[in-house]
Amino acid sequence: IEGYKELLNLIEEIKGPLYFGSRLTLLNNLAYCYSMTGDKKKALEIYLEAEEFSKQQTQARATNTIRGNIADIHYTENNWEKAIISRAILIKLLEN
């Protein structure tokens, strides 16, 4: 987790040609790590940050993946309503 945080700080400083893809990948991986360690709240926070960033960059594929990850967090937390809403959003995104 600390390694991902360090890499995120580094790419923020550099902002080279691979910035957007690298930031999305690192945010998604960091959120996954938090999820696997049981910190679902922190994972969700980072997935939402990644989703917002991917929308700003019009990265539809990344947005879809992240929205699926968000739905999975809600599902594992037994938050059925939010899980269903997240899946519905994902289906709508995939239709476009």
GUGUMAR-458302 format. One line per 10 residues: number of its first residue (from 1); for each residue x, y, z of N, C-alpha, C. Coordinates in Angstrom, 2 decimals. Atoms other than C-alpha are relative to their C-alpha. Example, Ala and Ser with C-alpha at 12.3 -4.5 7.8 and 13.67 -1.06 7.14 Angstrom:
1 = 0.89/-1.19/0.00/12.30/-4.50/7.80/0.90/1.20/0.00 ~ -0.82/-1.19/-0.06/13.67/-1.06/7.14/-0.77/1.09/0.73
//
This chain:
1 = 0.83/-1.19/0.00/0.00/0.00/0.00/0.88/1.26/0.00 ~ -0.88/-1.19/-0.06/2.77/2.44/0.90/0.71/0.22/-1.33 ~ -0.66/-0.12/1.30/4.50/1.70/-2.41/-0.90/0.68/-1.02 ~ 0.94/-0.63/0.91/1.38/2.64/-4.35/-0.16/1.48/0.32 ~ 0.12/-1.40/-0.40/1.06/5.85/-2.35/1.21/0.80/-0.47 ~ -1.23/-0.67/0.44/4.68/6.74/-3.11/-0.01/0.21/-1.51 ~ 0.06/-0.13/1.46/4.18/6.07/-6.82/-1.01/1.05/-0.42 ~ 0.98/-1.04/0.31/1.05/8.22/-6.87/0.58/1.39/0.22 ~ -0.65/-1.30/-0.26/3.00/11.09/-5.30/1.02/0.32/-1.07 ~ -1.02/-0.21/1.02/5.79/10.61/-7.82/-0.61/0.41/-1.33
11 = 0.59/-0.37/1.29/3.56/10.69/-10.89/-0.71/1.35/0.06 ~ 0.57/-1.34/-0.14/1.79/13.77/-9.50/1.06/1.07/-0.23 ~ -1.09/-0.95/0.17/5.16/15.52/-9.46/0.47/0.06/-1.45 ~ -0.56/0.08/1.34/6.25/14.36/-12.90/-1.02/0.39/-1.07 ~ 1.08/-0.23/0.97/2.95/14.41/-14.87/0.49/-0.10/-1.44 ~ -0.49/0.25/1.35/4.59/12.96/-17.97/-1.09/-0.55/-0.90 ~ 0.98/0.47/0.99/2.92/11.41/-21.02/-0.83/-1.20/0.47 ~ 0.74/1.16/-0.49/1.83/8.31/-19.10/-0.80/0.30/1.27 ~ 0.62/-0.41/-1.26/0.29/10.30/-16.23/-1.41/-0.55/0.18 ~ 1.41/0.36/-0.18/-3.39/9.60/-16.85/-0.21/-1.50/0.20
21 = 0.14/1.45/-0.13/-3.17/5.86/-17.42/0.66/-0.53/1.26 ~ -0.71/0.46/-1.20/-0.64/5.41/-14.63/-0.78/0.35/1.26 ~ 0.75/-0.40/-1.19/-2.71/7.36/-12.12/-1.24/-0.87/0.19 ~ 1.18/0.86/-0.09/-5.84/5.37/-12.92/0.36/-1.41/0.48 ~ -0.43/1.35/-0.38/-4.00/2.07/-12.63/0.41/-0.04/1.47 ~ -0.46/-0.02/-1.39/-2.35/3.03/-9.35/-1.16/0.19/0.98 ~ 1.16/-0.19/-0.88/-5.59/4.30/-7.81/-0.82/-1.28/0.10 ~ 0.78/1.24/0.00/-7.43/1.14/-8.84/0.71/-1.09/0.81 ~ -0.76/1.01/-0.73/-4.65/-1.10/-7.49/0.07/0.31/1.49 ~ -0.04/-0.39/-1.40/-4.39/0.86/-4.25/-1.35/-0.30/0.67
31 = 1.33/0.30/-0.54/-8.15/0.59/-3.71/-0.17/-1.51/0.19 ~ 0.09/1.46/-0.10/-7.95/-3.15/-4.39/0.77/-0.51/1.22 ~ -0.81/0.40/-1.16/-5.19/-3.51/-1.78/-0.75/0.28/1.30 ~ 0.77/-0.33/-1.20/-7.29/-1.71/0.81/-1.17/-0.97/0.18 ~ 1.13/0.93/-0.06/-10.24/-3.92/-0.06/0.45/-1.37/0.50 ~ -0.49/1.32/-0.39/-8.18/-7.08/0.35/0.47/-0.05/1.46 ~ -0.41/-0.04/-1.41/-6.92/-5.93/3.76/-1.20/0.24/0.92 ~ 1.22/-0.16/-0.79/-10.53/-5.39/4.87/-0.44/1.43/0.23 ~ 0.37/-1.40/-0.17/-10.57/-1.60/4.77/-0.88/0.44/-1.18 ~ 0.93/-0.25/1.10/-13.62/-1.37/2.51/-0.33/1.48/-0.13
41 = 0.31/-1.44/0.03/-14.32/2.25/3.47/1.08/0.77/-0.77 ~ -1.10/-0.68/0.70/-10.88/3.41/2.30/0.04/-0.43/-1.47 ~ 0.03/0.49/1.37/-11.14/1.21/-0.80/-1.06/0.75/-0.81 ~ 1.10/-0.68/0.68/-14.47/2.78/-1.71/0.36/1.46/-0.26 ~ -0.43/-1.40/0.15/-13.07/6.28/-1.15/0.94/0.14/-1.20 ~ -0.98/-0.08/1.08/-10.20/5.60/-3.55/-0.62/-0.38/-1.35 ~ 0.69/0.34/1.24/-12.39/3.86/-6.14/-0.82/1.18/-0.50 ~ 0.79/-1.16/0.41/-14.67/6.92/-6.15/0.90/1.11/-0.56 ~ -0.97/-0.97/0.54/-11.64/9.18/-6.65/0.45/-0.42/-1.39 ~ -0.42/0.51/1.31/-10.48/6.97/-9.51/-1.11/0.14/-1.03
51 = 1.13/-0.12/0.93/-13.95/6.96/-11.05/-0.15/1.45/-0.48 ~ 0.11/-1.42/0.37/-14.14/10.76/-10.98/1.11/0.40/-0.97 ~ -1.13/-0.32/0.86/-10.68/11.04/-12.52/-0.18/-0.62/-1.38 ~ 0.18/0.66/1.31/-11.52/8.52/-15.26/-1.08/0.69/-0.82 ~ 1.05/-0.73/0.72/-14.69/10.44/-16.15/0.55/1.31/-0.57 ~ -0.60/-1.25/0.47/-12.70/13.68/-16.42/0.87/-0.24/-1.22 ~ -0.89/0.33/1.11/-10.34/11.95/-18.82/-0.71/-0.78/-1.11 ~ 0.83/0.78/0.93/-13.18/10.25/-20.73/0.59/-1.38/-0.29 ~ -0.54/1.36/0.09/-11.72/6.82/-20.04/-1.12/-0.99/0.30 ~ 1.20/0.80/-0.21/-14.88/4.75/-20.53/0.32/-1.40/0.54
61 = -0.33/1.36/-0.45/-13.24/1.36/-20.09/0.41/-0.01/1.47 ~ -0.43/-0.09/-1.40/-11.57/2.40/-16.85/-1.18/0.33/0.91 ~ 1.18/-0.37/-0.80/-14.78/4.01/-15.59/-0.88/-1.22/0.23 ~ 0.82/1.22/-0.13/-16.67/0.77/-16.26/0.60/-0.98/0.99 ~ -0.69/0.92/-0.92/-14.09/-1.34/-14.44/-0.13/0.48/1.44 ~ 0.05/-0.57/-1.35/-14.02/0.99/-11.45/-1.42/-0.06/0.55 ~ 1.39/0.06/-0.47/-17.84/1.14/-11.27/-0.34/-1.43/0.41 ~ 0.20/1.39/-0.40/-17.87/-2.68/-11.19/0.65/-0.29/1.34 ~ -0.70/0.18/-1.28/-15.35/-2.60/-8.34/-0.78/0.65/1.14 ~ 0.81/-0.68/-1.01/-17.52/-0.11/-6.46/-1.22/-0.85/0.36
71 = 1.16/0.87/-0.24/-20.53/-2.39/-6.87/0.41/-1.21/0.84 ~ -0.48/1.15/-0.78/-18.47/-5.30/-5.53/0.22/0.36/1.47 ~ -0.19/-0.44/-1.38/-17.54/-3.31/-2.41/-1.35/0.07/0.71 ~ 1.33/-0.09/-0.62/-21.19/-2.52/-1.74/-0.59/-1.38/0.24 ~ 0.53/1.36/-0.13/-22.11/-6.16/-2.32/0.63/-0.72/1.20 ~ -0.68/0.69/-1.11/-19.47/-7.49/0.10/-0.32/0.61/1.36 ~ 0.40/-0.67/-1.24/-20.63/-4.95/2.68/-1.49/-0.18/0.28 ~ 1.44/0.27/-0.14/-24.21/-6.25/2.31/-0.86/1.25/-0.17 ~ 0.77/-1.21/0.31/-25.34/-2.84/1.07/-0.65/-0.23/-1.36 ~ 0.62/0.49/1.23/-27.68/-4.35/-1.48/-0.51/1.13/-0.89
81 = 0.56/-1.08/0.80/-29.36/-1.13/-2.57/1.08/0.72/-0.80 ~ -1.09/-0.66/0.71/-26.09/0.60/-3.41/0.66/-0.93/-1.01 ~ -0.58/0.97/0.94/-24.77/-2.58/-5.06/-0.86/-0.06/-1.27 ~ 0.89/0.06/1.15/-27.83/-2.74/-7.30/0.08/1.29/-0.81 ~ -0.12/-1.28/0.70/-27.62/0.96/-8.13/1.31/0.08/-0.77 ~ -1.31/-0.03/0.67/-23.91/0.64/-8.94/0.01/-0.90/-1.22 ~ 0.08/0.91/1.16/-24.58/-2.35/-11.21/-0.87/0.61/-1.09 ~ 0.87/-0.64/1.01/-27.40/-0.44/-12.93/0.75/1.11/-0.73 ~ -0.82/-1.05/0.62/-25.04/2.48/-13.54/1.00/-0.64/-0.96 ~ -0.96/0.69/0.85/-22.47/0.06/-14.93/-0.68/-0.50/-1.28
91 = 0.72/0.49/1.19/-25.04/-1.51/-17.29/-0.31/1.16/-0.94 ~ 0.29/-1.18/0.83/-26.07/1.95/-18.50/1.27/0.50/-0.69 ~ -1.27/-0.42/0.61/-22.42/2.88/-19.08/0.39/-0.93/-1.14 ~ -0.37/0.96/1.02/-21.87/-0.30/-21.05/-0.89/0.11/-1.25 ~ 0.91/-0.16/1.14/-24.89/0.44/-23.25/0.39/1.17/-0.87 ~ -0.39/-1.20/0.78/-23.39/3.77/-24.35/1.23/-0.20/-0.79
//
